[in-house]
Amino acid sequence: MPFRLRRFLTISLAALCSLCLYCGTARATYLDDPDALGLAVSVLRSKVGEHARVFRVEIEREAITIEIQDPGNRSHIDSWRYGVVRFLRIPTNRLSGP
């Protein structure tokens, strides 16, 4: 087998394998997993309170973001986010807020 053909096949195979490894995993979202959605809502509810005035809810692939009225200052809007954060390629769930 000629050298150029062998090199082309080797590079093509390596590229195909890396593409399959990168794109081959399917990830569940919060809309696909009701248990994860319930956990996220309960974590957010524990921080914002039971009777918060919610202006917007965004459900993304790896996060849920809500905007609520600040109970102490009615002219201020707080934004809370619960979702996956990656540190050194290690995924973990985290709540971040005002």
N, C-alpha and C positions, 0 to 999 in steps of 0.2 A: 504494500500500500504506500503510495507516495507520501512524503512528509507533509506537504501542504494539506492534503485531504485528511490525514490523521490529525493534524493540529486543528483544522476546522471542525472536525467531528468532536474532538475533545473539548474545545471551547463551547461549542453548541450544546453538548451534553451538560457541561458545568452550568451554563446559563439556564438551561431548562430545569435542572435540579434546584438551583437557587430560587428560581421563580416559583416552582411548585412548593418549596418550603415556605416562602414568604406569603404567598397568596392561598395556600391550601387550607388554612385554618378558618373555620367559621366561628364568629363570636356572637353570643346571644346578647340582645339588647335588653333594656329595662321593659320594653313592650313585649318581648318574647318570654320573659321570666316573671311571672306574677309574684313569686316569693321575693325576688330582688327588689321589685317595685314596692312591695309592701314594707320591706325593711327600710328602703330609702325614705318612704313617706313617713314612717314612724320616727326615724332619726330626725328628719326635718321638723316634724310636728313637735317633738320634744324640745327643740331649740326655739321655735317661734311661738309656741303656745297653742292652746286649743282653739281660741277664737280670734285668730289673726285675720286681718283684711288682706287677702291675696289679690294682687293685680295681674300677675302673669306667671304661668307655669310652662317651662320648656322641658321636654323629655327628649334627650339626645341619645346617641348610641351608648355612650359611656357616662352620662351625667344627667342629673335632674337639677334644674335651676328654678328658683322661685323668687319673685319680688313681692315684698309685703310692706305694709305701712308700719313704720316704727311706732310701737305703742307709747313711747315716751314723748315723741315729737311727731305730731300728725302730718307735718309738712315734709317729712323725710321718708325716703323709700330705702329699705334694706334689701340686699340681694344675697341669697344663700344658695350654695351649690354643694350637692352631694354626688360624688362620682369617683371614677377610677383615676388615680394619679400614679404615674410611673416614675420610679426613682431607680436608676441603674437597671432599667428594663424589668424591674420587679413591680407588678401591679398591686396596688392597695387601694381600698376605699377610704375617702377622706371627706369630712365636712368642713367647708370654709364659709365664712360669713363676714359680717361687717367688722 
